[in-house]
């Protein structure tokens, strides 16, 4: 865990991802995630695409994972605005019921 700007504990994005994927699978969602390309330049339109795509029974959810203090960049906002059912998920959403509502 790392400390957020309020001084409290915060999950890293990778630990948040693992927990969100675990909960999504438990709720019956299929989960897709593009690998992070570190050696190749990604396709221009892929830059900023949400971290997780969830599908279940004809429904879809797009999740952008951020630490408590993480901010979306302009490409991420463009995808967020273009996609239906797109949420920003932070560690605080794990316990306050928000993530459970998204996965419902």
Protein Blocks (a to p, Z undefined) as FASTA:
>chain_A
ZZdfkopacddfklmmmmmmmmmmmnopacddddddfkbccdfklgopafbdcdeehiac
ddddddfkbccdfklmmmmmmpghiacddfklmmnommmmmmZZ
